[in-house]
Amino acid sequence: MKIGILGSGNMGRSLGLRWAENGHPLFFGSRDIDQAKSVADFVGNGAVGGTLEDAARFGDVLVHTARAVPLSEMISDVSLIHGKTVIDLNNRPIFDGLKFEPVTQSLTELLQADAPNTNVVKAFNMFAQELYEHDAATIASHDVSLFLAGNSREAKQQVAALASELGFTPVDAGPLENTRLVETMGDMIRYLIAGTKLGSTAALSVQVLPTSNTKRLGGRVDSKFAKHQSK
């Protein structure tokens, strides 16, 4: 799968390196072409660096790494990205005192509204760079969940396949509006990393227990409040 990385920062470099090691053709795009080429040289495995437009033209899947920057401001010819899958891995800034505001409109929703002819998927926003240092077997052994959300089923399947290669367990978190929930979970994991000192390799895992055959707690009964609300 041909992957274009829009940006040459820590997260794009780390993910790109892992995918390049798995044989995916990589193109790093940046406003600073020398920086993009430097990152590509570091990644190796045939990775190439150049302009943002070149990366957008190259990739079947694009990774958007510039927080809150619309695609229309990064790419002069937006027709280059029509029909393509765009992975949005961004979160909002962390304010002093670890104060996180409620997500009423996600960065992904803004990105999708700016580029309506693309298929934007929220994913990879819940991990610090250091977690990608682990190989796929190590990540898989910890059953690390990767939440993804977006309106295109096919795009989510593409992203899920790329995530699985790295050892993650993809969890479909629903349509585009649920990217607000995924960004909120991103804030939670960032709080756990920074606020409780769990460390930069902290991650979440969805565990599904088997259904119990007993009813010793009396089973689920509709509450009076629930009945009242349903009328």
VMD Tcl script that draws the C-alpha trace (Angstrom):
set ca {
  {0.00 0.00 0.00}
  {1.50 3.34 -1.03}
  {1.53 5.74 1.94}
  {2.05 9.50 1.87}
  {3.04 11.15 5.15}
  {1.94 14.78 5.29}
  {4.53 16.19 7.67}
  {7.96 15.14 8.89}
  {7.52 15.21 12.68}
  {7.89 12.54 15.34}
  {4.64 10.63 14.82}
  {4.76 10.54 11.04}
  {8.41 9.51 11.06}
  {7.78 6.71 13.59}
  {4.75 5.23 11.86}
  {6.35 5.64 8.45}
  {9.47 3.79 9.53}
  {7.45 0.87 10.86}
  {5.39 0.61 7.67}
  {8.46 0.99 5.46}
  {10.03 -1.92 7.32}
  {6.94 -3.93 6.34}
  {7.51 -3.17 2.68}
  {5.08 -0.30 2.09}
  {6.32 2.42 -0.31}
  {6.63 5.68 1.68}
  {6.72 9.32 0.65}
  {7.34 12.03 3.25}
  {6.02 15.46 2.32}
  {6.82 18.74 4.04}
  {6.93 22.47 3.44}
  {10.65 22.05 4.24}
  {11.76 19.72 1.44}
  {15.24 19.24 2.90}
  {13.64 18.09 6.17}
  {11.38 15.66 4.31}
  {14.35 14.20 2.46}
  {16.33 13.94 5.69}
  {13.53 11.97 7.34}
  {13.22 9.73 4.29}
  {16.97 9.03 4.40}
  {16.69 8.16 8.09}
  {13.77 5.80 7.47}
  {15.46 4.12 4.50}
  {13.76 1.11 2.91}
  {13.22 3.09 -0.27}
  {11.38 5.99 1.41}
  {11.36 9.27 -0.53}
  {10.99 12.89 0.56}
  {9.62 15.93 -1.23}
  {6.76 18.39 -1.25}
  {3.37 17.96 0.39}
  {1.79 17.86 -3.06}
  {4.17 15.08 -4.11}
  {3.26 13.05 -1.03}
  {-0.46 13.63 -1.63}
  {-0.12 12.52 -5.24}
  {1.91 9.45 -4.29}
  {-0.12 7.92 -1.47}
  {-3.18 5.72 -1.68}
  {-3.41 6.35 2.07}
  {-2.32 9.69 3.52}
  {-1.30 10.38 7.11}
  {-2.19 13.89 8.29}
  {0.21 14.89 11.06}
  {-0.25 18.68 11.26}
  {-2.54 19.46 14.18}
  {-5.59 21.56 13.22}
  {-4.17 22.51 9.82}
  {-6.76 22.03 7.04}
  {-5.68 19.95 4.07}
  {-6.66 22.81 1.77}
  {-3.95 24.92 3.42}
  {-1.32 22.21 3.01}
  {-2.04 21.12 -0.55}
  {-2.56 23.64 -3.31}
  {-4.40 21.19 -5.59}
  {-6.94 19.33 -3.43}
  {-7.96 17.20 -6.41}
  {-4.80 15.22 -5.65}
  {-6.48 13.74 -2.57}
  {-9.98 13.08 -3.92}
  {-11.21 9.62 -2.99}
  {-8.22 8.86 -0.81}
  {-8.10 7.62 2.75}
  {-6.69 10.17 5.20}
  {-5.57 9.08 8.66}
  {-5.94 11.85 11.25}
  {-3.77 11.08 14.28}
  {-3.93 14.51 15.90}
  {-5.09 15.69 19.31}
  {-5.58 19.17 20.66}
  {-2.79 20.82 22.69}
  {-2.40 19.92 26.35}
  {-3.00 23.06 28.42}
  {-1.25 23.98 31.66}
  {-2.49 21.94 34.58}
  {-3.64 19.14 32.26}
  {-6.96 20.88 31.68}
  {-8.85 19.11 28.89}
  {-11.92 20.75 27.41}
  {-14.92 18.69 26.23}
  {-14.71 17.74 22.55}
  {-17.85 19.16 20.94}
  {-16.41 19.10 17.43}
  {-13.44 16.91 16.67}
  {-10.36 17.83 14.68}
  {-11.32 14.98 12.36}
  {-14.75 16.46 11.69}
  {-13.13 19.76 10.79}
  {-10.69 17.95 8.52}
  {-13.47 16.03 6.78}
  {-15.54 19.19 6.29}
  {-12.54 20.91 4.70}
  {-11.89 17.98 2.36}
  {-15.31 16.40 1.70}
  {-14.06 14.29 -1.21}
  {-11.70 12.32 1.04}
  {-12.38 9.56 3.55}
  {-10.96 10.70 6.87}
  {-10.40 8.15 9.64}
  {-9.40 8.96 13.20}
  {-6.72 6.55 14.42}
  {-3.32 6.36 16.15}
  {-4.09 9.40 18.33}
  {-3.91 7.43 21.59}
  {-0.23 6.48 21.56}
  {2.96 8.28 22.43}
  {5.84 7.94 20.00}
  {7.74 5.70 22.39}
  {5.15 2.93 22.10}
  {6.04 2.43 18.43}
  {9.54 1.37 19.47}
  {8.04 -2.01 20.36}
  {7.80 -4.63 17.66}
  {4.47 -6.04 16.50}
  {4.80 -9.20 18.60}
  {5.29 -7.22 21.81}
  {2.37 -4.90 21.10}
  {0.15 -7.85 20.18}
  {1.08 -9.68 23.38}
  {-0.42 -6.79 25.36}
  {-3.59 -6.71 23.23}
  {-3.33 -2.96 22.66}
  {-6.59 -1.58 21.28}
  {-6.52 0.91 18.42}
  {-9.76 2.87 18.16}
  {-10.74 4.17 14.75}
  {-13.77 6.12 13.58}
  {-15.02 7.56 10.30}
  {-17.86 7.32 7.82}
  {-16.19 5.11 5.21}
  {-16.22 1.40 5.96}
  {-13.64 0.70 3.26}
  {-11.29 3.39 4.57}
  {-11.55 2.02 8.10}
  {-10.72 -1.43 6.79}
  {-7.58 -0.04 5.13}
  {-6.49 1.63 8.35}
  {-7.33 -1.45 10.40}
  {-5.09 -3.54 8.15}
  {-2.19 -1.13 8.60}
  {-2.76 -1.12 12.37}
  {-2.87 -4.90 12.58}
  {0.51 -5.12 10.85}
  {2.02 -3.20 13.76}
  {0.49 -5.52 16.34}
  {-2.52 -3.43 17.35}
  {-6.05 -4.77 17.79}
  {-8.36 -2.50 15.74}
  {-11.65 -1.50 17.39}
  {-14.25 0.14 15.13}
  {-15.56 3.07 17.18}
  {-18.27 4.00 14.70}
  {-19.04 6.95 12.40}
  {-17.37 10.32 12.02}
  {-19.23 11.96 14.91}
  {-17.69 9.38 17.24}
  {-14.27 10.83 16.54}
  {-15.21 13.15 19.42}
  {-15.18 10.10 21.69}
  {-11.90 8.83 20.26}
  {-10.27 12.24 20.80}
  {-11.64 12.28 24.35}
  {-10.06 8.86 24.94}
  {-6.87 10.33 23.54}
  {-7.07 13.03 26.19}
  {-7.63 10.37 28.84}
  {-4.55 8.36 27.87}
  {-2.49 11.55 27.69}
  {-3.66 12.42 31.19}
  {-2.71 8.96 32.42}
  {0.72 9.29 30.82}
  {1.45 12.82 32.02}
  {-0.74 13.19 35.08}
  {-0.34 9.86 36.83}
  {3.16 9.08 35.58}
  {2.21 5.72 34.08}
  {4.78 6.30 31.38}
  {4.76 6.98 27.66}
  {4.02 3.37 26.73}
  {0.67 3.31 28.55}
  {-2.19 2.09 26.36}
  {-5.79 0.91 26.62}
  {-7.11 -2.57 25.95}
  {-10.74 -3.57 25.43}
  {-11.29 -6.93 27.12}
  {-14.47 -8.86 26.38}
  {-15.24 -11.44 29.06}
  {-17.33 -14.53 28.34}
  {-21.04 -14.27 29.12}
  {-21.88 -15.64 32.55}
  {-24.34 -18.51 32.73}
  {-25.50 -17.54 36.20}
  {-28.14 -15.03 37.31}
  {-27.11 -14.85 40.97}
  {-27.33 -11.04 40.88}
  {-30.93 -11.17 39.71}
  {-30.25 -10.39 36.06}
  {-30.81 -7.08 34.30}
  {-34.09 -5.39 35.22}
  {-35.33 -2.13 33.68}
  {-35.19 0.64 36.26}
  {-38.18 2.87 37.05}
  {-36.20 5.78 35.65}
  {-35.54 3.96 32.37}
  {-39.22 3.05 32.03}
  {-40.22 6.64 32.69}
  {-37.78 7.94 30.10}
  {-39.04 5.51 27.45}
  {-42.64 6.75 27.64}
}
mol new
graphics top color blue
foreach p $ca { graphics top sphere $p radius 0.5 }
foreach p [lrange $ca 0 end-1] q [lrange $ca 1 end] { graphics top cylinder $p $q radius 0.2 }
display resetview
